[in-house]
Structures are given as C-alpha cells and as structure tokens.
Amino acid sequence: MRWITQQHAARSADPSSVLPDAKSVICVGMRYWDGLRPTDTANTGRIARYSWGRDYHAVLGKRLEEFTRKLVEEVGGSHKWYVDTGPLMDKALASRAGLGWYGKNTNILSTEFGSWILLGEIVTTLEIEADRPLQRDCGGCRLCVVACPTGALGPDYSIDSRKCISYLTIEHRGPIPVEYRPLIGSWVFGCDICQDVCPPSMEPHLKSSRDRHAWAAEVKSYVKGGDPISTPSSDAHVGSGAPTDLRSGVDLVWLLRMTHEEYLKTFRDSSIRRAKPWMLRRNAAVCLGNVGTRMADEPLIQALEEDEEPVVRGHAAWSLGRLANRKVTPLPVAALVSALSKERDPLVREEIRAVLPG
C-alpha cells in the first residue's frame, strides 16, 4: 500500500482536488446481499459475495452516470462521480453523510442492509443541505475482531491490511506470507468473514428462528477458529471447469491451470479481473493445500514443474507440503527433488527446501 502517501491522503480529504468549486458530495450505497449462501463443493475456492455478479464498478457507475445526467438537465452545475475509482475516501464520506456508521470490521454499517452495500459518490458544485452522521457505534461487540482468522482487525476500529485475506488475495503482488497461508482456508478471492459474523449486517436478513440458529452456529464456529461452510476434506469429484455461478465458487484445479485466454473470457464482466491471472493461480495453489482432496496432488505437481510464474511454483510446493501435513496425500518427495534440481529461482528453491524432510 505504498501508494497511500501524505500527499494522497491530503487530496483524498479535499473534494475540490477532483472538482474545483465543489460544494457538496452526494453519497450513495447499493445493496448486494441476495439472501443466498455459498454452496459447498470439494476442491472449490470461495469468492467474496460482492464479486458474485457483474462488476459493481460498471453496475453502480451506470446508475451514477444517469443520475448525474439528470442533475445537469434539471438543476445544472458541474459533477463528477466515482465508484471506488477516485482519490476520495468513500467510507469516511459515507459515514459523514449518514449512510451508516463506521464498524469495527472497518466497513460502513447501514441500519437497513448492514455492511452489504457498495459505495459511490457524486462530487458537485451544487450547494445541498448536509445530512447528519448516525450517532451509533459497535459498542462492546467484538465478533468480527475475534473471528478474523489472521487477526487483521483491531478493537479500536482499525485494520492491518497486510494481514487481511481480501488484501492478500486481491491486492498483494508477491508471495503470500507463510504464516497466513493456512488461515486463508478456501478464500480464493476476497473474504466475507467479518461481515458474516456481524449482527447489524446479518440480523436484517434472518427471517426465521431456523435462520437465526444456523447463523449463531456459524458465528460460534468462526470464533473458535473454524470455517463452517468451507470445502470438505473428504474426496469428491472435481468440478467441471470454468465457473458459471460464482456463488458456487471456483474449481480450484481449473483455476490453477487457467490460461490467460480463459481468464479474459471467464471473468470478462467481473471485478475478479482486479487480480492478475498469476495471482489467482497463486491463490488456487494455497487453497488446494488447505482444502484440497487427493485429486489436488497431480495438478499441484504440474504447477510446480510447469507454471511460468515463480510465485505460483513456490506456492505449489508449499501446498504439496500442506496436503501431506493434513495427511491427505503422501509428500511427493521424488517430484520435489526433481523440481529442485531444475529450478533456478532462489525463492522457489527455498520453498521446495522448506517442504522436503531433513
């Protein structure tokens, strides 16, 4: 996150930096909770809920563009809209505008939809009467702080993005720190845990006592360090390939072997394109180590031997060791020794040596 400099921070707090003579900011939120739960299939990686559908930048952006056009027609003025694309601080603006309050999971919590909203804003030269911020906070609730597998959330409404699973799987360019790899579980793109356990985010959507009991059991499992709806460890048939429904997750073996052409075609209108192809293959390797079955062994060996990206090869080596530690498959010592003899990248060689016995 080196791009967050003091100069960038100053600009992000000043609407006139993007629109001279700016007088107001219109903040909006678009709900994306659909009431569905992730499905549970072997060798499958989980996708953060906001990426199940079309890229929200395009969906919300189209609505803001239309709204801005009508503003010009009816009242004039100059306007610029943003959907997580400009320098302004979306969450700080949304909080001040009363869209919701800033939660301990560092998301904006609306009274109606919880944190399942996507934010955007229109900077305008129109003078508009300001709304008041909500006078609410999370009180003594610490469920998200306790449930976060990597300890990324602090009790003081803060986050260490370097530990956040969403950051590690979407933004982080490079090897994922070894200490966080097992904690990623089956999250191949993003993470929803801090929202899944959040009472203001979930209670509006719990329509029956059965829903509430199921949610309470899920929260209890997360708090204890479990993953109640993760991929099962028992062997099962690998998925059929490219995803057609991202709620069902992504076939990790397919993702590990994904070509650039498949990446462009499959994720054409998806915010998953935020991650580069090699990053998704890296993530797939980690998730296969965490939740893969016996069928993960061969594709991981192939990635170790053939993937063009050193980071992917290194993570494949780690995952082979992880499968062995989970007693899913024996450690493929011969394949690892053979790969080590041919490997020239020092970081990959280090990953292989860390897995080999002795």
N, C-alpha and C positions, 0 to 999 in steps of 0.2 A: 504493500500500500504506500509506496514511496511517493506516489503522485499527490498525496494529501500534504501539501506544503503549507506554510504560513500564508503565503500569497493566495493559494487556492482557498483556504479557509476564510480569508477576508472577503474574497469575491463571492463565495457561496452564501454569505450572510447579507449581501447587498443586491437586491433586485435590480437596481439601476445599472449594475455591471452588465446585465444582459439586455436591458431596455432603458435607454435614457428617458428621464422624466417619468419613470414608473411610480405609480401612486398606490397600487393595491396588488394583491396576489389572490386569485381565486383558487382555492384548493379543492380537489375532488378525490373521491375514493370509489373504486369499482369492486364490488363483491366478487369473489371467485370460489367460495365454498359451494359445492354442488350436492352435498349430502352423501356422496358415495365414499366407500372405504377402499383402500388399496387391496388388490387381490393378492393371493399368497401362492406362488408357484416356485418350484425348485429352480435353482441356478438363475434367479431373476433379480435384477437390481431395481431398487426403488427410486422413483422420481418425485421431487418436491411438487406439491399439489399445484402451485402456480404455473407449472410447465406442462400440465396435462393437456391443455388445449392450445389454440393458436397463440402466437407470440403476443403477450399483453401489450407490448410497446405499440404494435400495429393496431390492435383492437381498441385500446383506450385512446391512442393517438388519433385515430379516425374520428372518434366522438369529440375529442377536444378541438380538432380542426374544424368540424362542422359547427360546434358551439362558438368558436372564435369568429367564423364567417358570419354567423347571425348577429354576434355582437357588433361587428363592423357595420352591417346593414341597418341595424336598429338604433344604435347609440353612438357609432363612430369610435374614435380612439385608436390607439395602437396596441397590439397584443402579441405576445409570444407564449407558446405552450410547450410543456416538457412532460415527458413520461420517463423518469429516471435517466434522462438524456442530457440534462443541463448541469450547470455548476451549483445550483441552489440545493439547500438541504431539505429534501422532501418531508422527512419526518418532523423536523423542527417546525416547518411551516404548517403542516397538518395539525400539529399539537396546538399551536398558537391560534389556528383558525377554528378550533373546537371540533374537528372531525373525530377526535378521540384523545386519549391520554397516552403518555409515553410509558410503556410497560417494562417490567423487569426483564422481559425477553427482548428488549430494545426495539420492539415493534409498536406501531400505533394501534391501540385497542379501542375500537368503536363500540358504543353501547349496544348497537343492533347486530353487528356482524363479528364482533371481536377483532382479531388481527387478520382475518381473512379478507383483506382489502388491498388493492393495488393503488398506488398514489400517483397523482399528476397535479399539475398546476398551470394556471394561465397568469402570466405577468402582464399587467395592463396599466395604461395611463389614466384610466377612469378612477375617480375617487369613489370608493364604495365603503359604506359603514362596516366597521370590523365586527366580526363575531367574537364572543368571549371564549377563552380556553375553558375546557372542562376542569372543574376542581375535584379531580379524582386521582388516585394512585393505586398501587397494588397492595398497600397495607402490609400485613405480615406474611402474605403468601410468598412462598419461595419454591413452588413446584418446578418451575422452569429451570431455576438455578440448580436445584438438586438433580433434576432429570437429565440435564445436558451431559452426554457421555464424556466429552472432552474437558469439561469444566470451563467452557468459554465464557459463561455468564457470571458476572459478579453480583453480590447482593445489593449493590448501590446503583442499579440500572445501567450497568456498564457491560461491555463485551470486549473480549480479546479476540479480534478477528483471526489472528494467527492460529487459534485453536478451533474455530468454528467449522463444522463439517461442510456447511454451504460454501464458505470461503475456500476450504481446502479442495473441494471437488469442482468448483466452478471458476474461481479466480486465480488460484495458486498455480504458477508456472514453475514446474520443477518437481523433484521428488517430494512425496508426502512424508513428513517426519515419521520415523518408525513407530514412535510411541503412540501416534494417533491412528495408525492403520487398523489395528484390531477394533478400535472404538467406532470406526465408520460403519461397521456392520454391512448392510446391503444397500446403503445410500450411495447410489452411483452418480446422482446429480442433485445437489441440494440436500435439505433436511427439514423436516416439519416437527421434530420432537418438542421444541419449546412452545409450539402452538398447539400440538395435540394434547398437552397436559394442562393448558391454560384454561382455568374456569371461565373467564369472560369470553374466551374465544369459542369454547365448546358448548357451554350451557344453553345458549340460544338455539342450538341445533339438536339438543337431546329432547326428543318428543315423547318418550315413554320411559317408564321405570326400567324396562329392559335395556334401553339405550344408556340410561344413567349407570346401571350396574356394570354394563360392558365397558363403559368409559372409565369407571372407577377402577376396574380390574386392570385396564391398560395402563392407567397412571401409576398404579401400585407397582406394576412390573417395571416400568421405566425408572421409577425412583429407586428400585432395588438394583438397577443396572442391567435389566433385561431388555428384550426387544420383542414385545408381544405379538407383532404381526410381521416378523421378519421371515425370510425364506427358510423353510425347514432344512435340517441337515440330512434327513433321510434321502436315499437315492430316488430319483424320479426322472421322467422323460424331460429332456431339454426342450425348451420352446422351439417354435417353428421358424424363428428367424427375426426379421425386421419387425418392430412393433407396429401394431395397427391401433392400439389403445394404450396410451401411456399410463393410464390408471393401473393397467396390468403390469406395469414396469417394463423392463427391457431384458431380453435374453442376454445374459452376460457373455456367453460363448460367442454369440453373434457379434456383440459389441466389441469383444476382444479382437475379433477377426475382421472388423468392419473396414472397408476400403473408403477412400476419400469420396468416390462417386456415390457409394451407399449413404455416406454421411450427408452429402448435399441433398440427395433425393429424400431420405427418410425424415430429416429434420428441417426441411425447406422452410416451413412456416412456424418454426418452433423457437422458443427462447433457449432451447438446449444448444443452439448454434453459438451461444456465448462461450461455450467450452470448445476448444480445438479438438479435432479427431484424435490426436495422440493423447490428449488429456482424458477423453472418455475411455480410451483403451487402457490407460493407466488406472483409472478408477475401476474399470471392469476387472482388471487383474486383482486389485486389492479386495474387491467384493467377492470374487471367486474364492480367494483364500479364506475369507471369513464365513461364507455361507454356501460355498460350492459343494457338490457331491463328488463321488468317484469319477464322474464324467468330466470334471474340470481338469483332471491331470494332464491329459493329452494336449488340449488347446493351450494350456499354460506352458508346457514344454515347447510347443511350436512357437509361441510368442517369445520365449527365452532365446530360441535359436534363430528366429527369422524376422522379428519386428525391426523396422528400420530406426525406431527411436530408442536410444539407450535407456531413457527413463522407463519405458514400457518393459524392456527386457529385464531391468533391475527389479521392478515390482513383480514381474512374473516369477523371478527367482524367490523373492520373499514369500509369495503366495504358495509356492510349492512347499516351502518350509512350514507355512501356516497350516496347510492341509495335513501335513504329517503330524504336526503338534496336536491338531484336532483329532488325530487318529482316523481320518477319512481315507487316506491313501498312504502307502509307504513312501518314504523320501526317495525320489528317483536319483540316487547318487551318481549312477553312470552318466545320465543325461546332464547333470550339473557339472560333473568333472569334464565332460566333453565340451560343454559350452564355455567353461572357464579356460580351456586350452586354446579356444579360438577367439575369445573376447579380447578386445583391445581397449575398451573404455574403462578407465580406472574405477569409476563409481559402480559400474555393473559388476566388475570383478569383485569389488568389496561386498556387494550384495550377495553374490554367489558364495563367497568365502564365509559370510556370516551364517549361511544356511548349512553348509557342509559340516559334518561332525569332525571334532578334533581341531 
